[in-house]
Amino acid sequence: KTTATAGRTSKVQLNMASGVERNENFGKLVGGYLFPEIGRRRTAYLEANPEMADRLISLGIGDTTMPIPSHILNGLVEGASKLGAKETYTGYGNEQGRGDLREKIASVLYNGNIDASEVFVSDGAKCDIMRLQQVFGNKVVSAVQDPSYPVYVDTSVMMGQTGNIDEETMQFDNIVYMPCTAENGFFPDYASLPRADIVYICSPNNPTGAAATREELENIVKICKERGSILVFDAAYAPFIRTPGVPKSIFEIDGAKDVAIEVNSFSKYAGFTGVRLGWTVVPAALKFKDGTPVQQDFARVMATAFNGASNIVQCGGMACLDPEGLAEIDTLIDYYLENANLLRETMEAIPGYTVYGGTDAPYVFCKLPEGQKSWDAFSHIMETTQVVTIPGAGFGPGGEGYLRLSAFAPRDSVIEACKRLKEALA
Protein backbone atom coordinates (compact mmCIF):
# COMPACT_ATOMS: atom_id res chain seq x y z
CA LYS A 1 0.00 0.00 0.00
CA THR A 2 2.79 2.37 0.94
CA THR A 3 4.67 1.45 -2.24
CA ALA A 4 1.58 2.04 -4.38
CA THR A 5 0.97 5.40 -2.74
CA ALA A 6 4.60 6.39 -3.22
CA GLY A 7 4.34 5.40 -6.87
CA ARG A 8 1.23 7.53 -7.35
CA THR A 9 2.91 10.44 -5.57
CA SER A 10 5.97 10.09 -7.75
CA LYS A 11 3.82 10.04 -10.86
CA VAL A 12 1.97 13.19 -9.78
CA GLN A 13 5.25 14.95 -9.07
CA LEU A 14 6.63 14.02 -12.47
CA ASN A 15 3.58 15.54 -14.17
CA MET A 16 3.61 18.75 -12.15
CA ALA A 17 4.57 22.01 -13.85
CA SER A 18 6.62 24.61 -12.03
CA GLY A 19 5.24 28.02 -11.18
CA VAL A 20 7.63 29.70 -13.61
CA GLU A 21 6.24 31.13 -16.84
CA ARG A 22 8.05 30.22 -20.05
CA ASN A 23 10.03 32.90 -21.85
CA GLU A 24 7.42 33.93 -24.43
CA ASN A 25 10.07 34.64 -27.05
CA PHE A 26 10.90 30.94 -27.38
CA GLY A 27 7.25 30.33 -28.18
CA LYS A 28 7.65 32.55 -31.27
CA LEU A 29 10.23 30.23 -32.83
CA VAL A 30 8.80 28.01 -35.54
CA GLY A 31 9.92 24.37 -35.38
CA GLY A 32 13.39 23.33 -34.30
CA TYR A 33 16.73 24.81 -35.27
CA LEU A 34 17.47 23.91 -38.90
CA PHE A 35 20.40 21.52 -38.58
CA PRO A 36 18.99 19.36 -35.76
CA GLU A 37 15.80 19.20 -37.83
CA ILE A 38 17.79 17.82 -40.76
CA GLY A 39 19.29 15.28 -38.37
CA ARG A 40 15.83 14.33 -37.10
CA ARG A 41 14.50 13.71 -40.61
CA ARG A 42 17.62 11.76 -41.51
CA THR A 43 17.20 9.59 -38.41
CA ALA A 44 13.52 9.02 -39.16
CA TYR A 45 14.40 7.93 -42.70
CA LEU A 46 16.98 5.44 -41.44
CA GLU A 47 14.59 4.05 -38.83
CA ALA A 48 12.12 3.35 -41.62
CA ASN A 49 14.86 2.14 -43.99
CA PRO A 50 17.65 0.60 -41.87
CA GLU A 51 19.10 -1.17 -44.89
CA MET A 52 20.11 2.26 -46.29
CA ALA A 53 22.39 3.18 -43.37
CA ASP A 54 25.58 2.32 -45.25
CA ARG A 55 24.46 4.16 -48.39
CA LEU A 56 23.67 7.52 -46.81
CA ILE A 57 25.95 10.38 -47.87
CA SER A 58 25.78 13.76 -46.18
CA LEU A 59 26.15 16.92 -48.24
CA GLY A 60 24.10 18.73 -45.64
CA ILE A 61 25.48 20.34 -42.50
CA GLY A 62 28.78 22.14 -43.03
CA ASP A 63 30.81 19.87 -40.74
CA THR A 64 34.43 19.25 -41.71
CA THR A 65 35.45 15.63 -42.28
CA MET A 66 39.20 15.69 -42.97
CA PRO A 67 41.50 15.04 -39.99
CA ILE A 68 43.41 17.87 -38.34
CA PRO A 69 46.84 18.17 -40.03
CA SER A 70 50.00 17.18 -38.19
CA HIS A 71 51.54 20.55 -37.29
CA ILE A 72 48.24 21.90 -35.97
CA LEU A 73 47.54 18.62 -34.19
CA ASN A 74 50.95 18.78 -32.53
CA GLY A 75 49.97 22.18 -31.15
CA LEU A 76 46.90 20.65 -29.52
CA VAL A 77 48.94 17.73 -28.17
CA GLU A 78 51.54 20.11 -26.75
CA GLY A 79 48.78 22.14 -25.11
CA ALA A 80 47.40 19.02 -23.44
CA SER A 81 50.86 17.86 -22.36
CA LYS A 82 51.57 21.15 -20.61
CA LEU A 83 48.71 20.46 -18.22
CA GLY A 84 50.52 17.36 -17.01
CA ALA A 85 53.58 19.11 -15.57
CA LYS A 86 53.73 21.44 -12.58
CA GLU A 87 56.05 23.85 -14.36
CA THR A 88 53.74 24.34 -17.36
CA TYR A 89 50.28 23.79 -15.85
CA THR A 90 47.79 26.63 -16.34
CA GLY A 91 44.30 27.16 -14.95
CA TYR A 92 41.94 30.04 -15.66
CA GLY A 93 43.18 32.40 -18.32
CA ASN A 94 42.15 35.80 -19.63
CA GLU A 95 38.49 35.73 -20.73
CA GLN A 96 39.58 37.65 -23.83
CA GLY A 97 42.12 34.96 -24.75
CA ARG A 98 45.87 34.44 -24.56
CA GLY A 99 47.74 37.64 -25.29
CA ASP A 100 50.13 35.97 -27.71
CA LEU A 101 47.26 34.37 -29.65
CA ARG A 102 45.45 37.70 -29.92
CA GLU A 103 48.68 39.31 -31.14
CA LYS A 104 49.12 36.54 -33.70
CA ILE A 105 45.55 36.83 -35.01
CA ALA A 106 45.97 40.60 -35.37
CA SER A 107 49.32 40.37 -37.16
CA VAL A 108 48.91 37.22 -39.29
CA LEU A 109 45.25 37.40 -40.30
CA TYR A 110 44.76 41.17 -40.30
CA ASN A 111 48.27 42.30 -41.24
CA GLY A 112 48.40 44.52 -38.19
CA ASN A 113 45.34 46.44 -39.40
CA ILE A 114 43.68 45.88 -36.03
CA ASP A 115 45.13 45.96 -32.53
CA ALA A 116 45.41 42.81 -30.42
CA SER A 117 43.34 44.53 -27.72
CA GLU A 118 40.40 44.48 -30.17
CA VAL A 119 40.50 40.67 -30.53
CA PHE A 120 38.30 38.51 -28.29
CA VAL A 121 39.17 34.79 -28.48
CA SER A 122 36.20 32.49 -27.94
CA ASP A 123 34.70 29.06 -28.50
CA GLY A 124 33.30 29.98 -31.92
CA ALA A 125 31.53 32.55 -34.07
CA LYS A 126 28.07 31.09 -33.43
CA CYS A 127 28.44 31.58 -29.66
CA ASP A 128 29.78 35.09 -30.18
CA ILE A 129 26.74 36.08 -32.23
CA MET A 130 24.56 35.32 -29.21
CA ARG A 131 26.98 37.19 -26.94
CA LEU A 132 26.72 40.21 -29.24
CA GLN A 133 22.93 39.96 -29.05
CA GLN A 134 23.20 40.13 -25.27
CA VAL A 135 25.17 43.35 -25.69
CA PHE A 136 22.61 44.82 -28.10
CA GLY A 137 19.58 43.93 -25.97
CA ASN A 138 15.91 43.69 -26.91
CA LYS A 139 15.22 47.20 -28.19
CA VAL A 140 17.21 47.06 -31.42
CA VAL A 141 15.99 46.26 -34.92
CA SER A 142 18.13 43.82 -36.86
CA ALA A 143 18.51 43.40 -40.61
CA VAL A 144 19.40 40.00 -42.07
CA GLN A 145 20.17 38.72 -45.52
CA ASP A 146 17.38 36.57 -46.90
CA PRO A 147 18.32 33.74 -47.17
CA SER A 148 20.85 33.64 -44.33
CA TYR A 149 22.41 31.53 -41.59
CA PRO A 150 19.49 30.93 -39.15
CA VAL A 151 21.41 32.03 -36.03
CA TYR A 152 20.97 35.74 -36.80
CA VAL A 153 17.17 35.50 -36.87
CA ASP A 154 16.75 32.91 -34.11
CA THR A 155 18.90 34.80 -31.60
CA SER A 156 17.03 38.02 -32.42
CA VAL A 157 13.77 36.24 -31.60
CA MET A 158 15.17 34.73 -28.40
CA MET A 159 16.34 38.16 -27.22
CA GLY A 160 12.85 39.61 -27.63
CA GLN A 161 13.70 41.94 -30.48
CA THR A 162 10.91 40.68 -32.73
CA GLY A 163 7.18 40.28 -32.94
CA ASN A 164 5.50 37.09 -34.09
CA ILE A 165 6.04 35.38 -37.40
CA ASP A 166 3.75 36.20 -40.30
CA GLU A 167 2.37 32.83 -41.43
CA GLU A 168 2.02 34.04 -45.03
CA THR A 169 5.48 35.53 -45.52
CA MET A 170 7.24 33.38 -42.86
CA GLN A 171 9.00 36.55 -41.71
CA PHE A 172 9.14 37.90 -38.16
CA ASP A 173 7.79 41.34 -37.40
CA ASN A 174 10.46 43.92 -36.50
CA ILE A 175 13.22 42.28 -38.53
CA VAL A 176 14.34 43.86 -41.79
CA TYR A 177 14.71 41.09 -44.35
CA MET A 178 17.18 42.09 -47.05
CA PRO A 179 16.42 40.14 -50.24
CA CYS A 180 19.45 38.37 -51.70
CA THR A 181 18.60 36.99 -55.11
CA ALA A 182 20.37 35.82 -58.22
CA GLU A 183 19.43 39.17 -59.78
CA ASN A 184 21.36 41.21 -57.18
CA GLY A 185 24.24 38.75 -56.93
CA PHE A 186 22.95 37.56 -53.55
CA PHE A 187 24.06 40.82 -51.92
CA PRO A 188 21.42 43.13 -50.41
CA ASP A 189 20.53 46.67 -51.39
CA TYR A 190 20.39 48.00 -47.83
CA ALA A 191 19.97 51.59 -49.03
CA SER A 192 16.53 50.78 -50.46
CA LEU A 193 15.31 49.18 -47.21
CA PRO A 194 14.25 50.56 -43.82
CA ARG A 195 17.03 51.46 -41.40
CA ALA A 196 18.10 48.82 -38.88
CA ASP A 197 20.25 49.20 -35.80
CA ILE A 198 22.23 46.02 -36.46
CA VAL A 199 23.00 44.70 -39.96
CA TYR A 200 24.23 41.11 -40.38
CA ILE A 201 26.31 40.27 -43.44
CA CYS A 202 28.04 36.94 -44.11
CA SER A 203 30.71 36.69 -46.82
CA PRO A 204 31.45 34.27 -48.32
CA ASN A 205 27.81 33.66 -47.73
CA ASN A 206 26.09 30.73 -46.11
CA PRO A 207 24.00 29.40 -47.86
CA THR A 208 24.40 31.08 -51.26
CA GLY A 209 28.17 30.78 -51.62
CA ALA A 210 28.41 34.38 -52.86
CA ALA A 211 31.51 36.38 -51.87
CA ALA A 212 30.92 40.13 -51.61
CA THR A 213 33.01 42.38 -53.82
CA ARG A 214 35.04 45.31 -52.53
CA GLU A 215 32.55 47.73 -54.07
CA GLU A 216 29.61 46.01 -52.35
CA LEU A 217 31.34 46.13 -48.96
CA GLU A 218 32.45 49.75 -49.42
CA ASN A 219 28.85 50.64 -50.17
CA ILE A 220 27.34 48.92 -47.14
CA VAL A 221 29.98 50.39 -44.81
CA LYS A 222 29.15 53.84 -46.21
CA ILE A 223 25.39 53.34 -45.72
CA CYS A 224 25.83 51.96 -42.19
CA LYS A 225 27.92 55.00 -41.33
CA GLU A 226 25.30 57.38 -42.75
CA ARG A 227 22.47 55.60 -40.92
CA GLY A 228 24.27 55.00 -37.65
CA SER A 229 23.91 51.22 -37.98
CA ILE A 230 26.34 48.65 -36.59
CA LEU A 231 27.49 46.07 -39.13
CA VAL A 232 28.16 42.53 -37.86
CA PHE A 233 30.33 40.84 -40.47
CA ASP A 234 30.54 37.03 -40.38
CA ALA A 235 33.80 36.01 -42.07
CA ALA A 236 33.84 32.34 -41.05
CA TYR A 237 34.43 31.21 -44.66
CA ALA A 238 37.07 33.83 -45.53
CA PRO A 239 39.90 31.34 -46.29
CA PHE A 240 37.86 29.90 -49.17
CA ILE A 241 38.21 33.13 -51.13
CA ARG A 242 40.55 32.57 -54.05
CA THR A 243 39.44 35.35 -56.42
CA PRO A 244 42.03 38.18 -56.41
CA GLY A 245 40.74 41.45 -54.99
CA VAL A 246 37.80 39.96 -53.05
CA PRO A 247 38.09 41.11 -49.40
CA LYS A 248 38.50 38.45 -46.70
CA SER A 249 37.80 40.89 -43.88
CA ILE A 250 35.51 43.87 -43.47
CA PHE A 251 38.50 45.75 -42.04
CA GLU A 252 40.05 45.85 -45.50
CA ILE A 253 37.43 48.54 -46.15
CA ASP A 254 38.21 52.14 -45.20
CA GLY A 255 36.04 53.39 -42.36
CA ALA A 256 34.88 49.91 -41.28
CA LYS A 257 36.39 50.28 -37.81
CA ASP A 258 33.84 53.02 -37.08
CA VAL A 259 30.84 50.82 -37.82
CA ALA A 260 31.73 47.11 -37.94
CA ILE A 261 32.32 44.06 -35.78
CA GLU A 262 33.79 40.89 -37.31
CA VAL A 263 33.16 37.34 -36.09
CA ASN A 264 35.34 34.47 -37.28
CA SER A 265 36.30 30.92 -36.42
CA PHE A 266 38.97 28.25 -36.87
CA SER A 267 36.21 25.68 -37.52
CA LYS A 268 36.47 25.73 -41.30
CA TYR A 269 40.08 26.94 -41.37
CA ALA A 270 41.56 23.93 -39.63
CA GLY A 271 38.83 21.34 -39.04
CA PHE A 272 38.08 22.75 -35.57
CA THR A 273 34.30 22.19 -35.72
CA GLY A 274 34.58 19.82 -32.76
CA VAL A 275 37.59 21.53 -31.17
CA ARG A 276 35.87 24.94 -30.85
CA LEU A 277 37.94 28.09 -31.24
CA GLY A 278 36.97 31.42 -32.76
CA TRP A 279 37.36 35.14 -32.28
CA THR A 280 35.50 38.41 -32.60
CA VAL A 281 37.04 41.77 -33.44
CA VAL A 282 35.39 44.76 -31.76
CA PRO A 283 37.24 47.95 -32.75
CA ALA A 284 37.98 50.52 -30.05
CA ALA A 285 36.51 53.21 -32.31
CA LEU A 286 33.04 51.63 -32.42
CA LYS A 287 30.68 53.35 -29.99
CA PHE A 288 27.04 53.32 -28.99
CA LYS A 289 24.84 56.38 -29.37
CA ASP A 290 25.79 57.62 -25.90
CA GLY A 291 29.50 57.34 -26.61
CA THR A 292 30.08 54.10 -24.68
CA PRO A 293 32.59 51.85 -26.48
CA VAL A 294 30.86 48.69 -27.72
CA GLN A 295 34.06 46.86 -26.82
CA GLN A 296 33.52 47.73 -23.14
CA ASP A 297 30.14 46.00 -22.99
CA PHE A 298 31.28 42.99 -25.01
CA ALA A 299 34.21 42.58 -22.63
CA ARG A 300 31.75 42.61 -19.72
CA VAL A 301 29.67 39.83 -21.31
CA MET A 302 32.81 37.76 -21.90
CA ALA A 303 34.03 38.28 -18.33
CA THR A 304 30.63 37.48 -16.82
CA ALA A 305 29.47 34.54 -18.93
CA PHE A 306 32.69 32.99 -20.28
CA ASN A 307 35.87 31.71 -18.66
CA GLY A 308 37.96 31.81 -21.80
CA ALA A 309 38.65 29.29 -24.54
CA SER A 310 40.35 26.04 -23.55
CA ASN A 311 44.09 26.37 -22.88
CA ILE A 312 44.64 23.27 -25.01
CA VAL A 313 42.65 24.65 -27.92
CA GLN A 314 44.42 28.01 -27.85
CA CYS A 315 47.74 26.15 -28.26
CA GLY A 316 46.20 24.62 -31.38
CA GLY A 317 45.22 28.10 -32.55
CA MET A 318 48.80 29.27 -32.18
CA ALA A 319 49.94 26.36 -34.35
CA CYS A 320 47.33 27.22 -36.99
CA LEU A 321 48.96 30.60 -37.49
CA ASP A 322 52.52 29.32 -37.82
CA PRO A 323 53.77 29.20 -41.44
CA GLU A 324 53.48 25.41 -41.35
CA GLY A 325 49.93 25.62 -40.01
CA LEU A 326 48.87 28.15 -42.63
CA ALA A 327 50.22 25.85 -45.35
CA GLU A 328 48.20 22.97 -43.91
CA ILE A 329 45.09 25.14 -43.85
CA ASP A 330 45.58 26.03 -47.52
CA THR A 331 45.80 22.32 -48.38
CA LEU A 332 42.56 21.60 -46.50
CA ILE A 333 40.75 24.50 -48.16
CA ASP A 334 41.95 23.40 -51.62
CA TYR A 335 40.59 19.90 -50.94
CA TYR A 336 37.12 21.18 -50.06
CA LEU A 337 37.10 23.63 -52.97
CA GLU A 338 37.86 20.75 -55.33
CA ASN A 339 34.86 18.95 -53.85
CA ALA A 340 32.76 22.08 -54.41
CA ASN A 341 33.86 22.20 -58.04
CA LEU A 342 32.80 18.57 -58.56
CA LEU A 343 29.38 19.30 -57.06
CA ARG A 344 28.98 22.47 -59.08
CA GLU A 345 29.86 20.75 -62.38
CA THR A 346 27.49 17.89 -61.58
CA MET A 347 24.51 20.13 -60.85
CA GLU A 348 25.22 22.34 -63.87
CA ALA A 349 24.98 19.25 -66.07
CA ILE A 350 21.48 18.37 -64.80
CA PRO A 351 18.70 20.01 -66.85
CA GLY A 352 16.46 22.42 -64.98
CA TYR A 353 18.96 23.38 -62.27
CA THR A 354 20.71 26.76 -62.11
CA VAL A 355 23.83 26.70 -59.97
CA TYR A 356 25.53 29.38 -57.85
CA GLY A 357 28.45 29.42 -55.42
CA GLY A 358 31.12 26.74 -55.13
CA THR A 359 34.02 28.93 -56.26
CA ASP A 360 35.01 31.16 -53.33
CA ALA A 361 32.93 29.13 -50.87
CA PRO A 362 32.34 25.51 -49.83
CA TYR A 363 28.63 25.70 -50.63
CA VAL A 364 26.85 25.13 -53.92
CA PHE A 365 23.43 26.80 -54.08
CA CYS A 366 21.09 25.23 -56.63
CA LYS A 367 17.89 26.76 -57.95
CA LEU A 368 15.38 23.95 -58.39
CA PRO A 369 13.33 23.36 -61.53
CA GLU A 370 10.27 25.59 -61.73
CA GLY A 371 7.58 24.79 -59.18
CA GLN A 372 9.64 22.54 -56.90
CA LYS A 373 9.66 23.22 -53.16
CA SER A 374 12.85 22.97 -51.11
CA TRP A 375 11.68 20.50 -48.47
CA ASP A 376 10.01 18.32 -51.11
CA ALA A 377 13.23 18.21 -53.12
CA PHE A 378 15.23 17.44 -49.97
CA SER A 379 12.97 14.46 -49.19
CA HIS A 380 12.86 13.22 -52.78
CA ILE A 381 16.65 13.30 -53.15
CA MET A 382 17.24 11.57 -49.82
CA GLU A 383 14.70 8.84 -50.60
CA THR A 384 15.88 8.19 -54.17
CA THR A 385 19.64 8.73 -53.89
CA GLN A 386 20.34 8.52 -50.14
CA VAL A 387 22.11 11.89 -50.40
CA VAL A 388 21.35 14.42 -47.66
CA THR A 389 21.19 18.07 -48.75
CA ILE A 390 19.82 21.21 -47.07
CA PRO A 391 16.54 22.83 -48.23
CA GLY A 392 17.01 26.50 -49.02
CA ALA A 393 13.78 27.37 -47.23
CA GLY A 394 15.52 26.46 -43.96
CA PHE A 395 17.60 29.63 -44.38
CA GLY A 396 14.57 31.88 -44.66
CA PRO A 397 11.73 32.53 -47.10
CA GLY A 398 14.19 33.82 -49.71
CA GLY A 399 15.72 30.34 -49.90
CA GLU A 400 12.54 28.65 -51.06
CA GLY A 401 13.07 26.90 -54.37
CA TYR A 402 16.77 26.24 -53.69
CA LEU A 403 18.97 23.47 -52.26
CA ARG A 404 22.34 23.87 -50.60
CA LEU A 405 25.06 21.26 -51.12
CA SER A 406 28.07 21.17 -48.79
CA ALA A 407 31.58 20.31 -49.96
CA PHE A 408 32.58 19.17 -46.46
CA ALA A 409 32.62 15.46 -47.25
CA PRO A 410 35.31 12.89 -48.09
CA ARG A 411 36.25 12.92 -51.79
CA ASP A 412 34.99 9.38 -52.47
CA SER A 413 31.61 10.30 -50.94
CA VAL A 414 31.38 13.42 -53.12
CA ILE A 415 32.20 11.43 -56.27
CA GLU A 416 29.59 8.79 -55.39
CA ALA A 417 27.00 11.46 -54.56
CA CYS A 418 27.61 13.17 -57.92
CA LYS A 419 27.10 9.86 -59.72
CA ARG A 420 23.80 9.18 -57.94
CA LEU A 421 22.49 12.72 -58.43
CA LYS A 422 23.21 12.58 -62.16
CA GLU A 423 21.44 9.25 -62.50
CA ALA A 424 18.38 10.23 -60.46
CA LEU A 425 17.85 13.84 -61.54
CA ALA A 426 19.04 14.00 -65.16
Residue, then its C-alpha position, 0 to 999 in steps of 0.5 A: k500500500t505504501t509502495a503504491t501510494a509512493g508510486r502515485t505520488s511520484k507520478v503526480q510529481l513528475n507531471m507537475a509544472s513549475g510556477v515559472e512562466r516560459n520565456e514567451n520569445f521561445g514560443k515565437l520560434v517556428g519548429g526546431y533549429l534547422f540543422p537538428e531538424i535535418g538530423r531528425r529527418r535523416t534519423a527518421y528515414l533510417e529508422a524506416n529504412p535501416e538497410m540504407a544506413d551504409r548508403l547515406i551520404s551527407l552533403g548537408i550540414g557544413d561539418t568538416t570531415m578531414p583530420i586535423p593536419s600534423h603541425i596543428l595537431n601537434g599544437l593541440v597535443e603540446g597544449a594538453s601535455k603542458l597540463g601534465a607538468k607542474e612547471t607548465y600547468t595553467g588554470y583560468g586564463n584571460e576571458q579575452g584569450r591568450g595575449d600571444l594568440r590575440e597578437k598573432i591573429a591581429s598580425v597574421l590574419y589582419n596584417g596589423n590592421i587591427d590591434a590585439s586589444e580588439v580581438f576577443v578569443s572564444d569558442g566559436a563565431k556562433c556563440d559570439i553572435m549570441r553574446l553580441q545579441q546580449v550586448f545589443g539587448n531587446k530594443v534594437v531592430s536587426a537586418v538580415q540577408d534573406p536567405s541567411y544563416p538561421v542564427y541571426v534570426d533565431t537569436s534576435v527572436m530569443m532576445g525579444q527583439t521581434g514580434n511574431i512570425d507572419e504565417e504568409t510571408m514566414q517573416f518575423d515582425n520587426i526584422v528587416y529582411m534584405p532580399c538576396t537573389a540571383e538578380n542582385g548577386f545575392f548581396p542586399d541593397y540595404a539603401s533601399l530598405p528601412r534602417a536597422d540598428i544592427v546589420y548582419i552580413c556573411s561573406p562568403n555567404n552561407p548558404t548562397g556561396a556568394a563572396a561580396t566584392r570590394e565595391e559592395l562592402e564599401n557601399i554597405v559600410k558607407i550606408c551603415k555610417e550614414r544611418g548609424s547602424i552597426l554592421v556585424f560581419d561574419a567572415a567564417y568562410a574567408p579562407f575559401i576566397r581565391t578570387p584576387g581582390v575579393p576582401k577576406s575581412i571587413f577591415e580591408i574597407d576604409g572606415a569599417k572600424d567606425v561601424a563594424i564588428e567581425v566574427n570568425s572561427f577556426s572551424k572551417y580553417a583547420g577542421f576545428t568544428g569539434v575543437r571549438l575556437g573562434w574570435t570576434v574583433v570589436p574595434a575601439a573606435l566603435k561606440f554606442k549612441d551615448g559614446t560608450p565603447v561597444q568593446q567595453d560591454f562585449a568585454r563585460v559579457m565575456a568576463t561574466a558569462f565565459n571563462g575563456a577558450s580552452n588552454i589546449v585549444q588556444c595552443g592549437g590556434m597558435a599552431c594554426l597561425d605558424p607558417e606550417g599551419l597556414a600551409e596545412i590550412d591552404t591544403l585543406i581549403d583546396y581539398y574542399l574547394e575541389n569537392a565544391n567544383l565537382l558538385r557544381e559541375t554535376m549540378e550544372a549538367i542536370p537540366g532544370y537546375t541553375v547553380y551558384g556558389g562553389t568557387d570562393a565558398p564551400y557551398v553550392f546553391c542550386k535553384l530547383p526546376e520551376g515549381q519545386k519546393s525545397w523540403d520536397a526536393f530534400s525528401h525526394i533526393m534523400e529517398t531516391t539517392q540517399v544523399v542528404t542536402i539542405p533545403g534552401a527554405g531552412f535559411g529563410p523565405g528567400g531560400e525557397g526553391y533552392l537546395r544547398l550542397s556542402a563540400f565538407a565530405p570525403r572525396d569518395s563520398v562526393i564522387e559517389a554522390c555526384k554519380r547518384l544525383k546525375e542518375a536520379l535527376a538527369 
